[in-house]
Amino acid sequence: MSLDDSQIHTTTDLSATLMSEGKRRRGILFLALACAAVGMAVSLQVALNENFVVEEIHLSGYEKGLLEAIRESCGITALGLLALLAGLAEPLIGVAMLLLVGVGLAGYAGVRDFTWLWILSVVWSQGLHIWMPLPNSMMLSLAEPGRTGRRLGQLQAAGAAGSLGILVLILSLNWAGLSIRPMYLIGGTAAVLGAVACLGIPRDIKTPGPRFVMRRRYSLYYLLSFLEGWRKQIFLAFAGFLLVKVYSVPLKAMLTMWTIGLAITWLAAPLAGRLVDRLGERITLYFYYVAIIAVFVAYALVRDARVLCGLYMADNILFTLGLALTTYVRRIAPPEEHTPTLSMGVAMNHVAAVAMPLAGGLLWQRMGYQWTFGLGVVAALMSFLAVSRLPARQAPGPVA
């Protein structure tokens, strides 16, 4: 039998009482700084990746899918590694993982072939995937009762601000003539700065029990996480690749699109959090998946590169609504199971994220890219149907 909202909020209120206001605010500040730094590092990698693998390494559609499958397999191994790290302070785990991200990204500056590309991808991806559930988990411990969605939205906004800053910087450097490889050194440095920021987060934030938790009452969350990984990976692996490989969109244009999209995301993320607090997860996710279905249908059918570029930016912005899955965890799980449940969600997400690039790459090679994006339509449609099982509306919290 799952906990209801009153049980969860009672436990969370006690946790908030035990943490002083100043300590909590300081933790939120340094967590936001760490997320901003990670946003810088990851956005640099994502923004440069498609042009890098096409123009520098010359990957085919199948090789691109294989690379993504190898890289996303780290999301599955992350679950076991998190179990081994149970009981350690989450900020210190964050320090170690962001150092791995920094080393792996900086190494891209010297990559010359597919073998070294996937080796270094595994290094930074493993660090990133262990880090992924930690910011949300730490924010669930730090956030005031009734303001969880808003705080999570602010965390996304911090990441978007860091992403926007790094994209403006590398776009300027690209216009000034800097080649793509040295830019990865900047991304590695940003990840190291994120590790330093983690040292300012209270170290008593930890999960006392095992991090591996699978419960029947969380099955809907696992299903939605699986489907989210399915649809997200089709976008991450193939949307930008389509623009560069098929439509020869140059690096300057890709960087410009990411910059515009993240500028809008920076403004939209807090609003998305407040929307979830006000309307609840079900209504928010209904809108999210309807929009995603429309976007993937357009990827498959539209032949105008300018329209596709607009959709590419819109799809990035829609990601902000996915935070409704995290607020749903707070409703169904007690505080001591937040991190294990989020970690299991990450693992479910990445089971799909390993399979879908391989399937999408094979479809691209044998039947055309339209069928690859058809996989995304299927995932979004299944997600829409699954959302009908969510409660109609959460108990409303204050919206400031």
ABEGO torsion letter per residue (X at the ends): XBBBAAAAAAAAAAAAAABBAAAAAAAAAAAAAAAAAAAAAAAAAAAAAAAAAAAAAGBBAAAAAAAAAAAAAAAAAAAAAAAAABGBBAAAAAAAAAAAAAAAAAAAAABABAAAAAAAAAAAAAAAAAAAAAAAAAAAAABBBGAAAAAAAAAAAAAAAAAAAAAAAAAAAAAAGBBAAAAAAAAAAAAAAAAAAAAABBAABBBABBABBBBAAAAAAAAAAAAAAAAAAAAAAAAAAAAAAAAGBBAAAAAAAAAAAAAAAAAAAAAAAAAAAAAEAAAAAAAAAAAAAAAAAAAAABABAAAAAAAAAAAAAAAAAAAAAAAAAAAABBAAAAAAAAAAAAAAAAAAAAAAAAAAAAAAAAAEAAAAAAAAAAAAAAAAAAAAABBABBBBBBBX
